[in-house]
Amino acid sequence: MSSRELALQMTLYDFELFNCVYESEFVVSVFKKSHFPDKIVGNLDCFLARFNEVQHWLLRKFVLTPLISKRVHILRKFIKIAQHCRDFQNMLAFFGIIMGLSNIAVSRLTQTWEKLPGKF
């Protein structure tokens, strides 16, 4: 699957999650659930959990790949996916990928980053 198609599918899924979130869930989240004990923010929780899913997906792909050449390929793929997500205005997936790339487990892999071509 191409990076663009994967980013598009992620965007469609994230948009569907976002559409399920009610405005009142944001208010309850801001003013804490203790002030609104009978309110449930399940849709917002699912939407926010999606950010963590994207970030951990990237981390798993990196950490579980033993060969540097394959890690470089994965790194390039995720950078392209992030670019497409930004183009599609999917900030949830975009920042999930950026935060995953910024994670210490990924950023400390200096040999992988050094082998990344200069255009990235």
C-alpha positions in Angstrom: 0.0 0.0 0.0 1.4 3.4 -0.9 2.1 6.0 1.7 -0.6 8.3 0.3 -3.3 5.6 0.4 -2.4 4.6 3.9 -2.5 8.3 5.0 -5.9 8.7 3.3 -7.3 5.6 5.1 -6.0 6.8 8.4 -7.6 10.2 7.7 -10.9 8.7 6.9 -10.8 6.6 10.1 -9.7 9.5 12.3 -12.4 11.8 10.8 -15.1 9.2 11.6 -13.8 9.0 15.2 -13.8 12.8 15.4 -17.4 13.0 14.1 -18.5 10.8 16.9 -17.2 13.3 19.6 -19.9 15.6 21.1 -19.1 19.1 22.0 -20.2 18.5 25.5 -17.4 15.9 25.9 -14.8 18.6 25.4 -16.5 20.8 28.1 -16.6 17.8 30.5 -12.9 17.0 29.7 -11.8 20.6 30.3 -13.7 21.1 33.5 -12.8 17.6 34.8 -15.1 14.7 35.2 -15.5 15.3 38.9 -17.8 18.3 38.2 -19.9 16.2 35.8 -20.0 12.7 37.4 -22.9 11.5 35.3 -21.3 12.5 31.9 -19.4 10.0 29.9 -16.6 11.1 27.5 -16.1 7.7 25.8 -16.0 9.1 22.3 -13.4 11.7 23.2 -11.4 9.0 25.1 -11.4 6.8 21.9 -10.3 9.7 19.8 -7.5 10.5 22.1 -6.5 6.9 22.4 -6.1 6.9 18.6 -3.2 9.3 19.0 -1.4 6.8 21.3 -2.2 3.9 18.9 -0.5 5.7 16.0 2.5 6.6 18.2 2.9 3.1 19.5 2.4 1.5 16.1 5.4 3.5 14.9 7.5 2.6 17.9 6.7 -1.1 17.5 7.6 -1.1 13.8 11.0 0.5 14.6 12.0 -1.3 17.7 11.0 -4.8 16.4 13.0 -4.3 13.1 16.5 -5.6 13.6 18.1 -4.6 10.3 19.2 -1.0 9.8 18.3 -1.0 6.1 14.7 -2.0 6.9 14.5 0.6 9.7 15.6 3.3 7.2 12.9 2.1 4.8 10.3 2.3 7.6 11.5 5.7 8.7 11.2 7.0 5.1 7.7 5.5 4.9 6.5 7.1 8.1 7.9 10.5 7.1 6.0 10.2 3.8 2.8 9.2 5.6 3.2 12.1 8.0 3.6 14.5 5.0 0.4 13.1 3.4 -1.5 13.3 6.7 -0.5 17.0 7.0 -1.7 17.5 3.4 -5.0 15.9 4.3 -5.1 18.1 7.4 -5.1 15.0 9.7 -3.3 16.5 12.6 -4.1 13.6 14.9 -2.1 11.1 12.8 0.5 13.7 11.8 1.4 14.6 15.4 1.1 10.9 16.4 3.8 10.1 13.9 5.9 13.1 14.8 5.7 12.3 18.5 6.6 8.6 17.7 9.6 9.8 15.7 10.6 12.1 18.6 10.4 9.2 21.1 13.8 8.4 22.8 13.6 4.8 21.6 13.5 6.0 18.0 15.7 9.1 18.2 18.6 7.3 19.8 18.9 5.0 16.8 21.6 7.2 15.3 22.8 4.8 12.7 19.3 4.6 11.2 19.0 8.4 11.1 22.4 8.8 9.6 21.5 6.5 6.7 18.4 8.6 5.9 18.9 10.5 2.6 19.4 14.2 2.9 16.0 15.1 1.2 14.2 13.8 4.3 
